[in-house]
Amino acid sequence: MRKKDILHIYAGSAGSAGSYIRELFLGLQPNFDQELVVNYYYPLSYGEAKRRFYRFSELSSPFKYKNRKIRLIIRYFELLFTLLYSYIYLIRYKVSFLNYNLTSDLFVEYLFLKIVKVTTKTSVLITCHDVVPFGTDDEVGLKKKILRKKMFFDLADFLIVHNESSRNDLQKHFQIADKVIQYPFPIMSLKNDDLLKKKTDGIIKFGMIGHIRNEKGLDILIDAWRHFYKTDKNVELIIAGNFATSDAYNLSTFNDLSIKVIPSFLSDDRYKQLIEELDVVILPYKRGTNSGIPSSVISLDSLLITSDIPMFKCNPLIPEGFQFESLNAISLAEKMDWLCSLTEEERQSYRTKNTNQLMNYRSLFIETTNQVYANLINNTKDV
């Protein structure tokens, strides 16, 4: 039976999020024999894949549960089944490298990876989507970091990161400087042939979309909007997504500030539609490790404003002129003012530059990832 070079496992690949692993898979496809174990709702149009994760418990699934605990119990057993399936696959095809995309820190995941290490010759790569887990600023968070290091980072043969900021976080928070592999974050393009043209109705639409949590800086955006907005400005702010703590933002008080709030889980189609509708997407993050939103926004011909945290500063897709000082609402307000002062032709010129940069970035990504995996496989053969 033919030996496989790489098995990629990524539970967080439902819908549009699947474009992350799809881009990696397609970039490596000409030179490596691979397989994907992905979410059941990984888009069919993306080709062959083992769609195993979370058919009955994904938030986007048609199965709805009034009791959250029941959904989580079902989700746990679905995880067990998928890990067992993956282990059998690893043995059957004598896979050289397992690329495990870490999205949670469950003991059963650690047990799976430990068994792989002990009972097979497969090398374990862990892709660190969030090097430092969110919500780790207190004593409980410190324990989370310690467990992540002992259970996952120490176990892995190699750790994959996508920028210098993540590499630095591994050194600062986990004292790990070796066994780190870096290649660019995959493009997460949402573009298709029916891409809508931007409306030219004179209203400039700003927006923040996705899962809203404290680290993403919605409070900074709201404060900035209060400084920026005047009744004579033809602008609108759209805030859309599922809110972890919506009450903290007083969402019901925004009617007189030209703010539209959509507090609900966004389907893939709605997510894409909103980005197409917006002239400018704002990411006022306080901290983070990786984000596929910049490439998604650019692929849909929208502009982007971000904070200047390290994750964004080292992203070649985000020009420095479109970054504001992190945690500084006045700086963000000034950046929005500047974009409003541009003509539509000037804004379109920036969109064109971003699209060209996206094409160059994809070429670099394909070249770099192929070189990384070629080196890994060649070094293994030499052992």
N, C-alpha and C positions, 0 to 999 in steps of 0.2 A: 504494500500500500504506500502511495506517494507521501513522503514526509512534508509537513507544512513548515514554512519559515516562521510565520507570525499568526497568533490568534489574538485579535483585539476584543476585549470585553468592555462594554460601556452601557451601563443601565440607564444613564441619563440621556438617551438618544431618541426620545419620543418626538415625533413631528419635526419641526424646523431645527431643533437642537441636534438632530441626527446629521445635519450638514457638516458638523465638526468632524465626526469619524468618517463620514463619506469622503470628505476632501482628502483626509490622510490615506484612506484605502485606495482611492483612485490615483493619487499621486505615486503610490508605491506599486500599483498593480502591474506595470510592465516588467518589473524586475524581481518581484517576490511572490511566492505562493502564500496567500493569506486567507483568513476567514474572519467573519464578524459574528459575535454574539451580542445582540442588541435588544433594545426595547421592542415589545410587540407592536408598538405604534411608530416604529421606524418607517419612514415613507417607502411604500412599495416601489415607487419610481426610481429609487436609488439602487436598484439591482438586487442581486442575490445576497441574502444574509440570514443568519439564524435568529429569528425574532422570538425571543423567549421571555424576556423580563416583563413582568407586571401587566399581563393582559387584563386581569380582573381588578387591579387596585390602582392603576394609573389615574391621576386626576382627570385626564382628558378622555378616559374610557367611557363607554355608555353605561357602565355599572356604577350606580350611585349608592352610597351607604349613609344612613342617618347617623349611625354610630361610628365615630372615627376609629375607635379601638378595634372594631371588627375589620375595618379596611386595613389597618396596620397588621393585624394577625394574618390576614390573607396575603398581604404583601410579603410578610416574612417567609411564609411557606413557598410563595412563588420564587423568592430569592434562593431558598434552599434547593428547589428543583433545578433552577438555572445553573447554580454552581455545580451541582452534581452532574448535570448534562455537560457542562464545560470540562469538568475533570475527565469524564469518559472520552470526550473529544480529544483532549490533550494526550491521553495515553494512546488512543487509537491511531492518531496521525503523527505521533512522536514530534510534537511541535517544538521548535527550537526556542522561540521567544513568546512569552505571554505578556501582552501589553494590557495591564489592568488599570482602567480609569477609575480612580478613587473618588467617589462621591459621598461616601458615608464611612463611619468607623465601627461597623458592627463586628462583634467577636466572630460570628460565623464567616465573615469575609476573611478575617485573619486566619481562621482555622483552615479555610480552603487554600489560601496561599501557602500556609505552612506545610500542608499535606503535599501540595505541588512541589515545594522545595525538597521535601524529604524523600518522596517516592518517585520522582521523575528527574530527567535531565534537562527539563525546561528551565530556562533563565527567566526570572520574574522582573519585569519592568513595571513600575508604578507611575502612572501619569498623575501629577499633582495639580489638579484643577484649582484647588484652594490650599496653598501650602499651610497657611495658618487658618484653622477653622473659624468661621464667623461666631461671634459671641464668646470670645476667649479672653476677655479683659478682667475677669475676676478669678477667685480661687478655683471655682468649678472649671473655668476655662483653662487654667493652668494644668489641671489634671487631664483635661482633654488633649492638650498638647503633648504631655508626657506619654499618654497612652498611644497617641498617633505615632510617636517616634518608636516606642517599644514594639508595637504591634505591626506596623507597616513599614516605616522608613528604614528601621534597622534590618528588617527581613529582606527587603528588596535587593536584588543584584544591582539594579540601576534605578535612578529616579529621573523622570522626564519633566522638564519645565520648559516654559515658552518665552521667558524673558529674563533679563538680568535681575529684575526686582525679585522674582521668585527664587532665583539662585541665592541672592543675598538673604532672603528670608530663611532659607534652609540653613545658612551659615549662622545667622543671628539667633534664631529661635530654637534650632535643633542641633547646632554644632556639626553640621554635615557639609563638607566641602568637596569630598571625593565622590565617586560613583554618580555624579550628576551629569545628565545629558540634556543639551538644550537645542531645540529647533523652533522656528517661528510657529505662532498660533495659527491653526488652519483657517482659511477663508470660510466664512459662514454666509455664503451668498444666498439671497432669497429671490434673485432676479429670474424672471421668466419672460416669455414673449409678449405677454399681455400687460407689461409694466405701464402703469398710468402716467400720463404727463402731469406735471405739477400744475395745479390750478393757478390762474393769474387773476384772482378776484380782488387783489389788493390787500387781503388779510394775510399777515405773516403768522403762521401757526408754529408755536413751540410745543414741545412735549417731552414727557418722561413716561416710559412704559416698561412693564415687566413686573417681577415680584418685588414689592416695595418692603424693604427692611431698613433698619436704622443706618447700617453702613453705607447705604446708597444715597444718603444725603437729601432726602426730600425736604427736610426742614430748611436746609440751605437754599434750595430752589424757591420755596415759598417766601422766605425772607427776601431773596433777591427780587422776586416778582413784585413784592410790595414796594420796593425802591424803584423798580423799572416801570411799572405800569402807570399810565396816565389815561384819562378818558379820551383824550384826543389821539391816542395811538391805535392804529388799526391792527391789533394783535390779539392772539388768543393762546391760552396755555391749556393743554390737554394732559391730564394725569390719569393713566390707565393701568390697571393690573390688580392683582390680589394683594390686599393690605394686611400685614401681620398685626399692626396696631393702628388702625385707621382713626380711632378716637383721639389719638395724641395730636393729630394734625388739624382738628376742627374743620373737617371737610365741608360741613354744611354752611360755612361762613364765607364761601368764595364767590357767591353769585354776583356780587357787584365788582369783582376784579377780573372779569372776563376769563374765568377758569372753569373748565369743564372736567368733571371727575367721573371716571368710569371704574368703580370699585368692584371688579370681578375678574375671575380667571379668563385669560385671553386664549381663544383657539388660535391655531396657526394662521388660518385665513384672516382672522381679525387682527392679529399681531402684524402681519404683513400689510394689511389694508391701512392700519394706523400709521405705520412708518411712511407709506406712500403718501398719505394725506398730510403729514407734517413737513414743514419746510426745514425745521431744525429740531433734532433730537438732542436733549440735554442729559448728560451723565454726571451729576454732581457728587460722585462717590467720595466717601471719606477714606476708604481703603478697599483693597481688593487684590486679587492675584491675576486673574485672567478674565477676559470678556470677549464674547463673539459678537456683541452688539455693534461695535464700530464697523466691521466688514459688512454686516447685514444692512446697516444704515446706508453705507456708501453704495452697496450693490443696488439699492432701491432709489438712488439719486437724491437722497436727502443730505443735508449738512449736519454737522455734529459739533457740539460744544462739550468739553469734558473738564473736570478738575485736573490739576497738574500733579496728581499722586504718581509715584514711580511707575505703576502699571501702565498709565497712559503716556507718561513722558518718554518711555522707551518703545512706544508703539509707532512704527514709521508711517502708519496710515493716518495719524492725527497730527496735523501741522501745529507747531508751537503757538501760532496766532489764534488758534481755536481752543486754547486751554486757558482757564482762569485759575487764580490762586486758590488752592484747596481751603475749604472752610470759610472762605471770604465771600459773603453774599454781595457786597458792593462790587467786587471784582467780576462776579458773574453778571450782575446787572449791567455793568459797563460793556461786557462782551456782547450781551443781547442788544444793547443800544447800538454798538458798532455794526452788527449784522443788519439791523433795521436801517441804518444809514446808507447801506449799499444799494445800488440799483439792481434790478432783476438780472440784467446782463452780467453784472459783476458776480452775483451769487451763482449764476450758471457757469461762469468761468471757473469758480472754485469747485463746483460739482464735476466738471470735466477733468480738472487736475486730479481730483480724488479718484475718479474712475481709472485714469491712466496709472496712478500709483498702485491701485488695487491689482491691475494686471501684472505690473512689475513684481509686486509682493508675491503673487501666486507662483511666478516662475522661480523666485528665490526659495520659496517654501518647498517646491517639488525637488529642486536641486539639493537643498540641505538635508531634507528627510531621507532621500535616497542614499546620500553619502553616509549619514548616521547609521542607518540599518545595514548598509553594506559593510561598514567597519565592524559593527557588532557581530555579524554572521562570519566574516572573515577571521576575526579574532577567535571566535569559538572553534572554528575549524582547525586553527593552529594549535589549540590546546591539546 
